[in-house]
Amino acid sequence: MVRISPTLQVLGGPCDPDRVVYELLPAKPLPKLDLSISIASRFLSRPMLNRVHRFVRERRIIQRSCFLAVVLLTAMPLTPALVGRPLAILALILWVPAAVASFALLRYDVARLLLTSFDFWFSTFAIAATSVVYCALFHDARAMALLAGWSGLQTNMMIDANIRAVRLWVILTIFAALHSLESWAAISLGAIDEMHDFVIVKFASHELLASKLVSSGVLTTFAILSRNLYRKRAVFQKAVNKAIIECACFRVNLQLYAVAIRSPVSPIASLLYPVVVSSGANGRPEYKKSMQYVKQVGEIDAASVTLSPAASRLVNALLRRFSTAFQLLGFLSAALCVVDISVITFGRAIDGASSLALDAVTLASTALYTQVFGTQYQRVLMRALLTSFDFFFLSTQLALAHVFVCDFFRWRTGCVARSLTSWLWVQWVLCLDAVTPAARLKLGLRKRFVVVVLVLFIGSSTSVVYWLLLGEDAGDVFDRVIWERHTLGVDAELRAMPLFFSSCSNVAAMLLRLAWRAAVNPSDVLLVLDGLVVYENYLRTATNRYSRRWGSVGLGSNLAKRLRPRLHTKVAVRASIPTVVRENLQTQ
C-alpha cells in the first residue's frame, strides 16, 4: 500500500482547506493470510491430523447432532428441573462433535488477527461473565448446557476464521440470537424452575441481583449476535459471490487521505497523488491470500458540510476571526466540567444556588462549543457514522445511562444540566469522525484535547458509580421500576439500576478503546468507524482442500497423498469469479 499523508501545499503554494478531497483508506497495510493452515494442522501431528480429517468427513452426523443439541438447549430453560438436568447433559454431549470440528478447522492466521481485535475481547469477556453468573443461577447439572452454549457463542465470535459451512454457521447464529431472547424472557419472568437467585453487590438500600445482571448480559449478547448476522447477511443473497468471505468481527482502522484538490472554477478534482491500495504478484500459491479493503464511501469533499453554502461561508469567516477565542472556549468548558465534578464529589452539593449557576454556565459553554463542530460535519462521513453499528450501540448505551442518572435523582434541575453537559461532550467525541482534517484545522482541534475529554468523562462516571455504591446518602436514590407484571405465579419486574450498571460497564470499555485510539494514532485516523475487509475463500478454487501441516514446504503430490484420506469425493468445480474481483484479490 502507498501511504499518502494529508497535505495542504500544492505546486509550491497554499491551498484552501475547503477544496481538499479525501478518501477513506486503511491506516496500515492489510495482512497476508495462509489459509491452508488450520488450528488443527498448526498444532497436531500428521497422524492426528488425518484422524481429524476422517472425523470431519462425517458431515451429516455432525450436523444432525448439532441441530439436535440446539433444540435441547432451547427447550432446557423452560422445562422442569428434573427434566432439564438430563437434557442439559445430553445437549452437551451432542454439541461436542460440532464444537471440536468447527474449532479444529478455523484458519490459524485469521484467528491470530482476531486475537488482536478489541471487538473479539469485548465480546469474549461479556459472554464469559454472563455465562458464569448464569451457571450459578442454575446451581445444578443444567449449567452443563450453558457450557455448550458458551462454546458455541465463542466459536461464533471467531466466525471470520471459518471458511467451511459458512451458511450453516450463520443459521446457527440466528438460533443463538433467538435463544438469547428466550433466556432473557425466562429470567425476567422467573420461568426457570428452581432458579437460585442471589445478591452480587449490595449498596445502601439497593442491591444488584444475579438475575438482573444476567438479563442485561443476555441483551448485550443478543446485540453482538445481531451485528454479526447483519454483516453476514450476504450469504443468503444469490447474486453475491460465495468465494468472498466478509469479516464480521475483524475490522481495520481507517484514515482520511487527501487525494485531490477541486478547482474553484471547475468541479473536476485534480489528483494530488496516485492512490494505490494494493498491488498484485503472479506465481503465488493458491492458498496464499491477502485481505482486501472494501470501500464503503466514495469521494469525501471537505466543502460538503451540514450547513448550506451561505451559512458555511459565514461560520468560516467567524472562525478565521475568532479562532483563538473558540479554542479558549473549549478549554474553559472542559475546566468548568472539572470544577463541577469536584464540587459534586467532594463538596456533595447537589442543588445549591451556586452549583446551579455553575451548571448553567458549563452547559451553555459546552453546547456552544460542540454545536459549532456540528456545523462542520461532512455529510458523507456523517451518513456513514449514523449507519454504523458501533456508533448506534454506544450512543444508545450512553443515552440510557444519562437518562437513568436523571431518573435516580428525580429529574432535579442540577442533575439534568450535568447529564446534558456530559452527554454533549461524549456525543461530540463520537461524531468527530465526521469532521475532516481541513475542518479540524479551522477549528483548532488537537487530539490531546480529545483524550482529555474522554478521560474526564470516564472519571466523572467513576465518581457517580462510587457515590451510588458508597455514598452516605445513596439510599435516597430513586430506583424506578420500569416494567412489572405478575406472570406464572411470580412477580416479575425490571428496574433501572441493573440496566444502568450494565450500560456503564459497556460504555466504559468502549470509551477506553476510543481513548487509546485517540492517544496512539494520528489525528486523521477515525475513532468509531472501522473498515470492512474481505478475503477469498480458497476452498472454492483450490485443487487441494485439505489443511497443510505447519512446517511443510509445499503442497507437492506426495505430501498431498499422505495428508489426504482415501475418500470418494466429487471434483471441485472452479468457482467463477468476475475478472474485476479476481484482480482486486491479488496479493502483494
N, C-alpha and C positions, 0 to 999 in steps of 0.2 A: 504494500500500500504506500502511496505517496502522501506524506503528511503535509498539509497546507495550512500555514498559520494565517490567522486573520490579519489583514493589512489595510491601512487607510492611505497609503502612499503609492501613487500610480504615476509612472513616467516622470518621476522626479518632482511632482507637485502634489499638494494636498488634495484630498478627495472628500466630498460631502458624505458624512456617515449615512445619511438617509438614502443614498443611491447605491449602497452596497447590497449585493445579492448573496445569500448564504445557501448552503446545503448541509443537511444532517448526515454525517458520516461517522463510522466507528472511531472512537478516540485512540484505539490501539489496533495493530494488525490482528486479523482473525486467525484462530489457531488451525493447524492441520490435524487431521484425525487418521488414525489407523483403525479402520472399522473391522478388520479381520481378527482382532484380539478381543475376546470377551473376558469377563471376570473369571470364568471357569478356566479358559485356556491360559490366562495370566498366572494362575496360582496352582493349578492341578498338574499332575504328571500326565504323561501320554496315555497310560492305561486307564487312569481315572477319567480323562477327557473322553476317551472312547466310550466309557460307560455312560457318561453324561449324554453323549450323542445318541446312544441307543435308548436312553430313558426319554429324552425329548422327542424321539420318534413317535412315541405313543401319544399323539396329539389328542385323539378322541377321548381317551381315558382321562387325560389331564383336564381337558375342557369340561367334560361331564362332571368330574369330581369338583372342579372349581365352581361351576354353577350350582351344584347341589349344596356346597358349603355356603355360598351366598344366600341361598334360600333359607338354610338353617340359621344363619346369622341374623337374617331379617326377622325370623319368627321367634327367636330366642327371648328378646326383651319382653314380649307380650304373652309369654306362656307362664304357667305356674312354676315355682322354683323347682319342684320335684321333676317336672318335665324338662325344664330349661337346663339343668345340670348335665344330663346325658346328651342333650342336643349340642351343648357347647363343646363337650369333649369330641363328639363326632364331627362337628364343624371344623375343629382344629385339625383333626386327622385328615379330613378330606381336603383341607386347604394346603397342607404341606407340599404335595406334588406341584401344584401351581406356583407356590412361593419359591420352591427350590429351582424349578425350571426357569421362571422369569428372572430371578436374581442371577442365575448362572450365565444367562445369555445376554445380560446387559453389556453394552460396549464399554470397554475399560477406559478409553480416552475420554469419552463423553462423561462417564461417571466421575472422572477426576475433575473435569471442568465444573460439574455440579457441586462438588465439594468446596469450590471457591465462590459459590454464589450465595448472596445474602438470602434470597428467597427460599433456597433449599433449607438453610439452617433455621430460618424463622418458622417455616412450616414444620420442620422436624421437631423443634422444641415445643411448639404449640400443640402438635398432635401427641407427642410423648407425655407432656404434662396432663393433658386431658385424659389420655388413656390410663395413666397411673391412678388418678383420682377416681376415674370411672370403675376401675377394678376394685378399688377399696369400697365403693358403694355396693357392689355385689357381695364381696366378702365370702365367696364360696367358689365352687368349680366353674361357675358361669364366667368368671374372669378369664378362663382359657379361651373363650370365644373372642374376647377383646384382644387377646394376643394375636389371634389370626387377623382380626380387623386392623390392628396396628401395623402388622407386617404388610398387609395389602395397601394401606394408605402410604406407608413409607416407600413401597415399590412404585406407587403412583407418583410420588414426588420425584422419582428418577425416570419418569416416562420418556424423557428426552433421549436417554441412553438405550431405549428399546427400539429395535428395528424389525422385530418379528411380531406378528399378530397385533399390529398397532390398532386396528379397528376393534379387535376383541377387548383390548385394554381400555379403550375409550368407552365401550359399552359397560365394562365393569366400573368405570368411573361414574357413570350415570347411576348405577345401582348404589355405589358408595355415597353419592350425594343424597339420594332418596333415603338411604339408611340413616344418614346424619339427621335429616329432618324427623324421621321416625324416632330416633333416640331422644332428640330434643323434646318432642311431644310427650314421649313416655315418661321422661324425667320430670318435666314441668307439671304434668297431670298426676304424678305419683302412681302411674300404672304399672310400675315394675314391682313384682311380688318380692316381699322380704328384702326391700332396699334398706341398707344400713346407712342412713344419713348421719353426718357428724359435722362439728364446727371446726373449720380450718383456722380462722382468725377471729378473735373477739376483741372489739374495741368499744369502749364506753358502753352505751346501751345497745349497740348494734353488733351483729355477728355475721360472718360470711360462711354459709353452709356449703358443703361439698357439692350438693346437688345443683346449687346456683352456679358454682364455678364450672362444673361440667356442662351445664346448659349453655353458658357463654362460650366455652371452648368448642362445643359441637357446632355452634353457629359460625365460629371462625373457620372451622374445618370445612363447613359447607361453602363458605365464601371462597376458600382456596380451591376446592374441587370445581366450583362453578367457573372460576377463572381458567383452570386447565381445560375444562370442557369447551369453553368459548374459543380458546386458542387452538384446540384440536378439532374444531367443527368441520374442517376441510376434508376429513377422512370420509364423511358421509356425502360429499359432493362428487358427482360423476365426472364433471368437467375438470377436476383438479388432478394434476399429475401425481400418482401414488408413489412415484420414485423419489419424491421430495419429502423429507422429514422436517416439519416445522417445530422448533423448540418452544415448549410451553413454560418451562421454569428458568432456563438459562437465557439471559439477555445480555447485551453489551452496552457499555457506556457510549453515549452519543455526544458529539462535539460539533459546534457550529463552525463551518469553514467558509471564509469569504472566497467566492469563486468568480464573481463578475461585478462589473460596475455599469449601472444604467446611465445612459447619456441623458442630459437634461432636455435635449431636443428630440431624442429618439427613444421609443420604449424598448428597443432591442438592446440586450445586455452584451457587453464585450467581455470576453473571458480574461480574467487575470492570470490564471494558470490552467493548464490541462489537468482535469481531475481524473485520476486513475484509481479505481477502487481495488482492483486486483489484476494480476497477470497470470497467464497460464503457462504450463510447460508440458510438452509432449513426452511420451515414453514412461509415464509414472505407472506403478502397479494399479490394478483395478480396485483394490481395497483402500488405496490412499485417497482420501477426500479432504476437502477444506470447507470450513463453514463459510457461508456467504451471507452478506447483509442484504436485507430486502428493504428497499426504500419505501417508507410509508407516506411521506410527503414529498412534494416537488420543490420547486424553487421557493425560497423564502426571501421576499422583498422587504427590506428594513423599513421602507416608507409605508407599507400596508399595515397600519395600526388600527385600533378600535375606533379612534376618532375620525371625523370627517377631515378632508384635506385642509379646510379653512381653520377648523379648531386645532388641528395638529400644528399648523404653522404658528398659531397664537401661543400654544403651550411651548413650542420650541423657542420662540422669541423670549418668553418669560424665563425659561430655563437658562438661556445664554446670559441673561441679565442678572439673574439671581441664583446662579448655580451654587455659589458658596453658602448662601443663606439656606438653600434647600438641603445641603448636606448637614449643616448645623441643626436644622430641624429634625433630621433623622437621629442624630446623636442625642439631642435634647429629649426626644420622645423615649429613646431607649433608657436614658438616665432617669427619667421620671418613672419609668416602669420599675427600675431597680429600687428607687426610693419607696414606691408604693408597696412592693413586695416586702421590703424591710419593715415598713410600718405594720403590715399585717402579721408578719412572722414574729417580730419582737415586741411591737407595741400593742398588738392584739386589739387594735382599733378597727371595729367592723363598720360602724355607721356614724362616726363622729363628723362634725361640721367641717373641720379642716381636712379630714380624709375624703369627704365628698367633693370638696373643691379640687383636691389633688387628682381624684379620679376623673373629674370632668376635663381638666386641662390635659391630662395624659391621653384620654380618649380622643379629644379634639385634635391634638397634635399628631397622634398616630393615624387617625382617619385621613387627615390632610396629606401626610407623607405617603401613605400606601395608595391613596386614590390617584395621586399624580403618576405613580407607577402604572396604575390601571389604564391610564390614557395612552401608555406606550406599549401595550400588549400587541404583539404581532398576530394577525388573525389566523394564519395557517397554524402557527405553533399553539395558539390558544385552543383551536378546534381539536388538534391532536391531544392536547393535555386534558381537555374535558372528556374525551372518549377513552382515556387511559384507565385501566383497572386500578393501578396503584393510586392514582390521584383520587378516583372515586372512593376507594376503600378508606384511604387516610382522611379525606375530607369528611366522610360520614362519621368515622370514629371521633374526629375532632369536634364535630358539631354535637354529637351525643354527649361527649364528656363535658362540654361547656354548658349545654342545656341542663344536665344533671347537677352541675355545681350551682347554677342559679336556682334550681328547684330545691336543693338542700337547704339553702338559706331563704326560702320562701320568696324569691324574686325581689329581694331588697335592692334598693337603688344602687348602692355602692358595689354590691356583688355583680349586678348586671353590667355596670360600667367596666369593672375589671375583666369580666369574662369577654365582653366585646373587644376590649383592647387586646387581650391575649389572642382571641380568635383572629383578629385583623392581622396581627404580626405573623402568626403561623400560616395563615392563608396567603399572606404576601410572599412568604418563603416558597410555598408550594407553586405559586404562579410565576416565579422568577424564570422558569424555563421558557415562558412566552416573551421574555424581554431579550432582544438581540444584543450582541456586543456593542453595536452602534448606539442603541438606546441606553445601555449601561454607561457608556462613555459620556453621553449627555447628562445623565442623572448623577454621575459621580459615584457610582456604586463600587464598593470594594468587597472582595469575598470575605475578608476578615470580619466585616460588619455582619454578614450573613451568619457566620459561625457564632458571633457574639449573641445574635438574636436567638438562635437555636439553643445555645447553652442557657440563655436567660429563661426561655420557656421551659426547658427541662428542669431547671432549678425551681421555678415557680410551681410547676406541677408537683415536684417532690415536696415542697413546703405545704401544699394543700393536702396531699395524701398523709403527710406526717401529722398535720393538725387534726385530720379526721381520725387517725388511729390513736394518737396520744394526747390530743388537746384536752385541757381540763373541762372546757365547756362543749366538747364534741357531742355530748348527749343531747344538745339542743338541735342537732342536725335533723332535718325532716326527711326521712326515708320513705318516699312515696310508693304506694302500691300501684303499679302501672296496670296490672291485669289480675283479676281474681275470679275464681269460679269453683263451684262445688261439683266435682265430677267423679264418678266411680267410687263414691263414698269417702272421698278425701277432699280437703280444701287446698286447691292449687292457687298459687299467687306468684306474680313476677314483680320484684322490687327493683328500685333504681340503683341501689348501692352496688349489688354484684355486677350489673351492667357497666357501672362507672369504672370499677376497678378493672374489668376486662378491657374496656376501651382505653384506659390509661396505660395498661401494660402493652397493648398493641401499638399505641401511638408512641410510647417511649422507645420501643425497639426500632421502629421505622424512622423516628427523628434522629436517633443516634446514628443510623446509617446515613441520613442526609447530612448531618454534621461532619461525619468522616469524609463523605464525598466532597463537601464544600472545602474542607481543610486541605486535602491532599491533591485535588485535581485543579487544573487551570480554571479560570473563571468562566470560560466559554463551554465547559463540559456541563451537560444538563444534570439536574438533581433527581427529578422524578421520572421523566421519560426515558425509556430504555429502547434499544434497537432490536428488532426482530431478526433472528438468524435462522438459516436452514442449512441442511446438508443433504447430499444424495445418498439414498439407501442403496448401497452397492449390491444387496441381495437381489435387486430387480434386474441387474445386468451382469452379475458375476458368473463366471464359468465354474467356480468352486464356492459353495455356500457354507462350508464348514469352517469353524473358528481355527485360526492359525495359532499354534502354540507360541508362547513368549520365548524369544531367543532363536527361533528358526530363521534361516536366512532367506527363505522364499517359499513360494508355492510350487515347487517342482512336482513332476508327476509322481516320483517315488514317495515323497512326503505326503502328497495328497492321497495316495492309495493307503498309506499307513494310518492316516487320520480318518479316512472315510470308511464307515462301516459298509458292509455289503447290503445295500438297500436297493429295492426296485423302485426307483423314482422316475418321474417324468422329466424330460429335458426342459430346462427353464428357457422360456421364450424371452428374448431380449426385449425389454420394455422400450416402447417408442417414446423418446424424449425429444421435444422440439429442439431444433438446432440452436435457437437463441438461448434456451435454458441450459443446454449442454455446454455452450461456450461460456456462460456465466458461472458454471460449476467447475470450470477448470481450476486447478490449484496452482499455487506459485511454484 
